[in-house]
Each structure stands twice: as C-alpha cells, then as structure tokens.
Amino acid sequence: MGMTLAEKILAKASGKNEVKAGEIVWVKADIAMMHDLLGPRLIDKGFKRLGGKLFDKEKVVVVSDHCTPPATVQQADILKYTRDWAREFDLPYYYEFEGPCHQVIVEHGHVRPGRLILGTDSHTCMAGGMGAFATGIGSTEMIGVLLTGETWLKVPETIRVHWGGSIPHGVYSKDLILKTIKDIGHAGATYQALEFSGSAIRRMSLDERLVLSNMAVEAGAKTGLIEPDEAVVHFLRDRGIEDVELMQSDKDATYIRELSYDATSLEPQVACPHEIDNVHPVSAVEGQAVDQVYLGSCTNGRISDLRIAAQILKGKKVSKNIRCLVVPASQAVWMQANKEGILDVLTEAGCIVNMPSCGACGGFTSGVIGAGEVVMSSSNRNFRGRMGSASGEIYIGSPATVAATAIEGKIADPRNYIPKEVMI
C-alpha cells in the first residue's frame, strides 16, 4: 500500500522505509523553531536542569516577533531574555524585528520539502505549503527536542482536499481555505493532516499556497501539506539552495476522507464572529459596519497581498469612519512593497503602515481593538479576545475583501473594485 506525503516525510524522519497512520514513531527534527513568547523564557530552567546542551545549534531557529516592537516593559523584558539566550548559546539563526516567525523561516531558507519542522507555535504548519511536515509542539516538549533532537509523533491520517477548476475574479486562496474549514469544522481534522491538491492549487503562487497550510490548524489539523513543485525549487534556488527533494503522495495512498471542490463557482468568503468555521459568502454579510480593518499577519501580509490591496485602494480613500492598519509579513516584504511604490499608494489612501510583527493579530501591539469594536481582518483567528477586547467582533476575509471594506467602512464585495484586466 502506498504512502501519503505526511507518511513519507515521517518515515524519512524516523529512519524507516514505511510508516502507517496511527503508528507511534520516534522522529529526528530538521528544524526546532521557537519565538519570544513561547521560547527561551519558558524552556530555559528545565532545559538547563536537564543538561543545557543543544543537540545541534545549526538546527535551532529563534525568532522574536510577538513582542516587537515592545509596547510594555514586560514585552521589552521578554525580548531581552530571548536575545540574551540566543547570544548565550551562540545561535547562528536568531532573528528580531524581521516579522512573524513562520514567514521569516521561509524567507531564510529553513523550510524545505521533506523536512520535519517543529515549532512552539500552532501556525508552524504554514511550512507545509512548501512540502515540509511542520507542526506546533508545546514548550515543555521543545526542551526534549533541544536536548536530543528527537521526539515522538503519531503518524496522522490524511484528509485530501482537492480544488479543481479555475479561481474566479476576486477570489483568492483565503476564500478557498475558509470554505474548506466551514465544511470540515474548526475541530474536524484534529490530529489529521490536510493535503491540498488540484488544478486550482497548482496554479497558485507560493504566497497563496502558504495561506492554505497556515490555516490548516484552524480545522484542528496537525499539518497542512501541498506537494512541492518547480515553484518551490525556483524559490529555494533564488536563496542558493540547490538540493531540493520533491516528495509526492503515492497514487495508491490511503486517505481517511476526500473532499472535492470546483473553485470556478466560489465567491469571496467571510468568517464571522466568533468561530473560524462560521463562514458565509460575502453577499450574506455585506453592509456590516466596521471600526477597523487589518491587512497583515503571517497568513496574508505577503507582497502579493499588498499588491492586491494597492490595486483596490489606488486613487481611493479609506472611509473616514474607520482605521486601516497594514502590517507587512516581514522586513523583506516591507522593502519590496516600498520599492514597488505600494506603501505610497496605501498611505495616500489613508492606511497606517506598521512594522512587521505579530502585532494586533494576536492582540499584542499596534492596533488592538476596544470593547464593542468590529474589525475585518486578513489574519487567521476570530475567537473572543483574539485581537483585544473580548467584547469585540472579528470578521476574517481575504486581503481584497479587507481593502474593499476599508473603502466603504463596511464589509464589501471586492469584486466590485478589481478590474478584470489587471487581476493578479
């Protein structure tokens, strides 16, 4: 019997020729990633009590992103602790003020097809968009990984999600994943892998594929995988990485469930408060007034997302009744957007461009919402209190829906603002 992509990667990580769903395997990590909030400050005492020697500092990556820039003394202290810890262990891969960890490890070439990536953050699964088995683990579990380079995992069953057809005008990967989560449910894929396939997926840019894998965990999935192809090869070659293994699921692999969609008929989707699977077509929620729109995060703050927003906002103005916050997904994205004139377009429209960080997405800095406020966001979660006050309301949509909403001051259909002849 053939293996799924998830099974193949875990077989490789465990040194076996074959593994099956449900099997418990000991695996070797290719990358152990921590960030400031769930990293050194939580693991240091236990790590040192058990010996305090890294299994391989070349495989340890630390990114300070949740508390950057620090808005409180506590956040500044967390950053200092993380920075000092990285220096103490002479880590070659410590990044600060560069953006959310998931985007940073992709840009710096730590994510490669076939790798096993373990991180102290649930959205570590984003790396699956490049064909890596990437998943979040707890800080306590990370202690064992740092000391030994190993941990155990149960090989997950895989749900195959096939998106055929062509993605229509004004619809993006965010809309596809929201529709998928609506059907699976916010816990419907618990400890399973999602594997995305189909013609609509293959035609996506790498930026858009990462959106799908990033939000796999919102259905409870252990990871979200897309078979790597030449787009991944070119991306890594641009970073000087030539040795790229293109692993694929076997044709006779076994899936626990298969979902099949035709993207051609999909319209923009919006996740409504207070569950990510409370998803409706934008036509069902048009006109809902908002106080703030938020374009950014590790989910949808990449250069293609900013280009879409600039395309919609060029020559227009953000509604005087709202705030429009833009947070590029990384310093590299910020620089590229600046080079292309995108930041000029956005600021001239009335947007406020903040530095790359986790920021308001997790309710940390730079734009949290107050009691009773309503936000339309391109991020990944909308539970109570996620972006600030527990009495606030969060709607989730694509960058195009966010930009259209910014113009009207209420949830709007982006298809009314995107000329078909300049669609990205």
C-alpha positions in Angstrom: 0.0 0.0 0.0 1.3 3.5 -0.9 2.0 6.3 1.5 0.7 9.8 1.7 3.1 12.8 1.7 2.8 13.1 5.5 3.6 9.4 6.0 6.6 9.6 3.6 8.1 12.6 5.5 7.7 10.9 8.9 9.1 7.7 7.5 12.2 9.6 6.5 12.4 11.4 9.8 12.1 8.1 11.7 14.6 6.3 9.6 12.0 3.8 8.4 11.1 2.6 4.9 7.4 2.8 5.7 5.0 4.1 8.3 1.3 3.9 8.6 -1.4 6.2 10.0 -1.8 5.6 13.7 1.7 4.3 14.3 3.8 6.0 17.0 7.3 6.9 15.7 10.4 8.5 17.1 11.5 11.2 14.7 14.5 13.5 14.3 13.8 17.2 13.8 15.4 19.1 10.9 14.5 22.4 12.5 13.5 23.3 16.0 11.9 26.8 16.0 10.9 29.0 18.9 9.7 32.5 19.2 9.9 35.1 22.0 6.6 34.4 23.7 6.8 30.6 23.8 10.5 30.1 23.7 13.6 30.6 25.8 11.9 32.3 28.8 9.7 29.2 29.2 12.1 26.5 28.5 15.4 27.8 30.0 15.1 26.4 33.5 14.0 22.9 32.5 16.5 22.9 29.7 19.4 23.7 31.9 18.3 21.4 34.7 18.5 18.5 32.2 21.9 19.4 31.0 21.5 22.5 28.9 23.3 21.4 25.8 21.8 21.9 22.4 21.6 18.8 20.2 22.7 20.9 17.1 22.6 24.7 17.2 22.6 24.8 13.4 19.1 23.3 13.6 17.7 25.7 16.2 16.0 28.9 15.0 14.7 31.6 17.3 12.6 34.5 16.1 11.4 37.4 18.2 8.1 38.5 16.7 5.2 38.6 19.1 6.6 41.4 21.3 8.2 43.5 18.6 8.2 46.4 19.0 7.7 46.1 22.7 4.7 48.1 23.9 5.2 47.4 27.6 8.1 46.9 30.0 7.1 43.2 30.3 7.4 42.8 26.5 10.8 44.5 26.5 11.9 42.1 29.2 10.8 39.1 27.2 12.7 40.4 24.1 15.8 40.9 26.2 15.6 37.5 27.7 15.2 35.9 24.3 18.0 37.9 22.8 20.4 37.2 25.7 19.6 33.4 25.5 20.4 33.3 21.8 23.7 35.0 22.5 24.5 32.7 25.4 24.2 29.7 23.1 25.8 31.4 20.1 22.9 30.7 17.8 23.6 31.4 14.2 19.9 31.8 13.4 18.4 34.4 15.6 16.0 37.0 14.0 14.5 40.0 15.6 12.2 42.8 14.2 12.0 40.9 10.9 8.4 39.8 11.1 6.3 36.7 12.1 8.4 33.6 12.6 6.6 31.5 10.0 7.3 34.0 7.3 10.9 34.5 8.4 11.9 30.9 8.4 10.5 30.5 4.9 12.4 33.6 3.6 15.7 32.5 5.1 15.6 29.0 3.6 15.0 27.0 6.7 11.8 25.5 5.2 12.5 22.8 2.5 10.5 20.0 1.1 10.6 16.8 3.1 11.9 18.4 6.3 10.4 17.9 9.7 9.9 21.3 11.3 8.8 21.6 15.0 7.9 24.9 16.4 6.4 26.3 19.6 3.5 27.9 17.7 0.4 26.3 16.3 0.8 28.1 12.9 4.2 26.3 12.3 2.1 24.2 10.0 2.4 27.0 7.4 5.7 25.5 6.2 3.6 22.6 4.8 2.9 24.9 1.8 6.4 24.1 0.7 6.1 20.3 1.2 7.5 20.1 4.8 5.9 18.3 7.6 5.6 21.2 10.0 3.7 21.2 13.3 3.4 23.0 16.6 4.6 21.5 19.9 4.5 22.6 23.5 7.3 24.5 25.1 7.9 21.6 27.5 8.1 19.2 24.6 10.6 21.5 22.9 13.0 21.0 25.8 13.4 17.4 24.9 13.8 18.3 21.2 16.6 20.9 22.0 18.4 18.3 24.2 18.1 15.2 21.9 16.9 16.4 18.5 14.1 13.8 18.8 10.5 13.4 19.9 7.7 11.0 19.2 4.7 11.7 16.9 1.7 9.7 16.0 1.5 9.4 12.2 -1.7 11.2 11.3 -4.4 10.1 9.0 -4.7 12.4 5.9 -7.7 14.3 4.5 -7.3 15.0 0.9 -8.7 18.4 -0.2 -9.0 18.7 -4.0 -9.7 22.1 -5.5 -10.3 21.8 -9.2 -11.3 24.4 -11.8 -10.1 28.0 -12.1 -10.1 30.5 -9.3 -12.6 33.3 -10.4 -12.4 37.1 -10.4 -12.0 38.5 -6.9 -11.5 35.1 -5.2 -8.2 34.1 -3.5 -6.7 31.2 -1.5 -8.1 32.7 1.7 -11.6 32.1 0.3 -10.8 28.5 -0.6 -9.4 27.7 2.9 -12.4 29.4 4.6 -14.8 27.3 2.6 -12.8 24.2 3.4 -12.8 25.0 7.1 -16.6 25.7 7.1 -17.2 22.2 5.7 -14.6 20.3 7.9 -15.4 22.3 11.1 -12.9 24.0 13.5 -12.0 20.7 15.1 -13.0 18.3 12.3 -9.4 17.4 11.3 -8.0 17.1 14.8 -4.6 15.2 14.7 -5.0 14.7 11.0 -3.1 16.1 8.1 -4.7 18.1 5.3 -3.3 17.6 1.9 -4.3 20.1 -0.7 -4.3 19.3 -4.4 -5.9 20.1 -7.7 -5.6 22.4 -10.7 -6.6 25.5 -8.7 -3.9 24.8 -6.1 -1.2 24.1 -8.8 -1.8 27.5 -10.4 -1.4 29.3 -7.1 1.7 31.3 -6.3 3.8 30.2 -3.3 2.4 33.1 -1.4 -1.1 31.9 -1.8 -0.3 28.2 -1.0 1.2 29.3 2.3 -2.2 30.7 3.2 -3.8 27.2 2.9 -1.2 25.5 5.0 -1.1 28.3 7.6 -4.8 27.9 8.3 -4.9 24.1 8.3 -4.6 24.2 12.1 -7.9 26.2 12.2 -9.6 22.9 11.3 -7.6 21.2 14.1 -5.1 19.7 11.7 -1.6 18.6 12.7 -0.2 20.0 9.5 -1.3 21.2 6.1 0.6 19.9 3.1 1.0 20.8 -0.6 3.1 18.6 -2.9 6.2 20.7 -3.8 6.9 21.5 -7.4 9.1 23.8 -9.6 7.7 26.9 -7.9 9.3 25.7 -4.6 12.5 24.7 -6.5 12.9 28.2 -8.0 12.1 29.9 -4.7 14.9 28.0 -2.9 17.4 28.3 -5.8 17.0 32.1 -5.5 18.3 31.6 -2.0 21.3 29.5 -3.1 19.7 26.1 -2.1 20.1 23.6 -4.9 19.5 20.2 -3.2 15.7 20.1 -3.2 13.8 16.8 -2.8 10.3 16.8 -4.4 8.3 14.2 -2.5 4.8 13.2 -3.5 2.0 11.0 -2.2 1.7 7.6 -3.9 -1.2 7.2 -6.3 -2.4 4.3 -4.1 -2.1 6.1 -0.8 -5.0 5.8 1.7 -6.9 8.8 2.8 -9.3 8.9 5.7 -11.5 11.4 3.8 -11.6 13.1 0.5 -13.2 16.5 -0.3 -13.6 17.7 -3.8 -14.5 21.3 -4.9 -14.8 23.3 -8.1 -13.2 26.7 -7.4 -14.9 28.2 -10.5 -18.2 28.8 -8.8 -16.8 30.1 -5.5 -17.5 33.7 -4.3 -15.5 35.6 -1.6 -16.0 34.1 1.8 -16.1 35.7 5.3 -15.6 34.0 8.7 -18.0 35.7 11.1 -17.7 36.0 14.9 -16.8 34.1 17.0 -15.7 30.9 15.2 -13.5 30.4 12.2 -15.9 27.9 10.7 -18.8 30.3 10.9 -18.2 31.1 7.3 -20.6 32.8 4.8 -20.4 34.2 1.3 -19.6 37.9 1.4 -23.0 38.6 -0.1 -24.6 37.4 3.1 -22.7 39.9 5.3 -22.3 42.9 3.1 -23.0 46.1 4.8 -21.8 45.1 8.3 -20.2 48.3 9.7 -16.6 48.0 11.0 -14.4 50.2 13.1 -11.1 48.9 11.8 -9.6 46.8 9.0 -6.3 44.9 9.4 -4.2 43.8 6.5 -1.3 41.7 7.5 -0.1 38.7 9.7 1.8 35.5 8.8 -1.4 34.5 6.9 -1.9 37.3 4.5 0.7 40.0 4.7 2.9 38.9 1.9 3.8 41.0 -1.2 1.0 39.6 -3.4 -1.5 40.5 -0.7 -0.2 44.1 -0.5 -0.3 44.3 -4.3 -3.9 43.3 -4.3 -4.8 45.9 -1.7 -2.9 48.6 -3.5 -4.7 47.7 -6.7 -8.1 48.2 -5.0 -7.1 51.3 -3.0 -5.2 53.2 -5.6 -6.8 56.6 -6.2 -9.3 56.0 -3.4 -9.6 56.8 0.2 -10.2 54.8 3.4 -13.6 55.6 4.9 -13.3 58.5 7.4 -15.2 56.4 9.9 -12.6 53.6 10.3 -8.9 52.8 10.8 -7.0 50.8 8.2 -3.8 49.1 9.5 -1.3 47.5 7.2 1.4 45.2 8.6 3.8 43.6 6.0 4.6 40.0 6.8 8.3 40.6 7.0 11.0 43.3 6.6 11.8 41.8 3.2 8.1 42.2 2.2 8.1 45.8 3.5 11.2 46.7 1.5 9.8 45.1 -1.7 6.5 46.9 -1.2 8.4 50.2 -0.7 10.4 49.6 -3.8 7.3 49.0 -5.9 5.6 52.1 -4.6 2.9 50.1 -2.8 3.4 51.7 0.5 2.9 55.1 -1.1 -0.4 54.0 -2.6 -1.6 52.6 0.7 -0.6 55.6 2.8 -2.0 58.1 0.3 -5.3 56.2 0.6 -5.2 56.7 4.4 -3.7 53.5 5.6 -1.4 53.3 8.6 1.6 51.1 7.8 3.2 49.4 10.8 6.4 47.5 11.1 6.4 43.7 10.5 5.4 41.8 13.7 2.6 39.6 15.1 1.1 42.9 16.3 -2.7 43.2 16.5 -3.3 39.8 15.0 -2.8 38.2 18.5 -3.8 41.3 20.5 -0.2 42.2 21.4 0.7 45.6 19.9 -0.1 48.2 17.2 -3.8 48.2 16.8 -5.7 46.0 19.3 -9.4 46.6 19.4 -11.5 48.0 22.2 -14.8 47.0 23.8 -17.6 46.7 21.2 -15.4 47.4 18.2 -15.7 45.4 15.0 -12.7 44.6 12.8 -12.3 43.0 9.3 -9.0 41.2 9.3 -6.9 39.2 6.9 -5.4 37.2 9.7 -6.3 33.6 10.8 -8.4 33.6 14.1 -11.5 35.3 15.3 -12.3 33.9 18.7 -13.4 36.2 21.5 -10.5 38.4 22.7 -8.1 37.4 19.9 -7.4 40.9 18.8 -8.1 42.8 22.0 -11.3 43.2 23.9 -13.4 40.0 24.5 -16.5 42.1 23.6 -15.1 43.0 20.2 -16.0 41.2 17.0 -13.7 39.9 14.3 -14.5 39.1 10.7 -11.9 37.3 8.6 -11.6 37.6 4.8 -9.1 37.9 2.0 -6.8 41.0 1.6 -9.1 42.0 -1.3 -12.2 41.9 1.0 -10.3 43.8 3.6 -9.3 46.5 1.1 -12.8 46.9 -0.3 -14.2 47.1 3.3 -11.7 49.8 4.0 -13.1 52.0 1.3 -16.8 51.5 2.3 -16.3 51.4 6.1 -18.5 48.3 6.0 -18.0 44.7 4.7 -17.9 44.9 0.9 -17.5 42.6 -2.1 -14.0 43.0 -3.5 -15.2 42.0 -7.0 -16.7 45.5 -7.3 -13.3 47.0 -7.1 -10.9 44.8 -9.1 -10.8 45.4 -12.8 -10.7 42.0 -14.6 -8.0 43.1 -17.0 -5.5 43.7 -14.1 -6.3 40.7 -11.9 -3.2 39.2 -10.2 
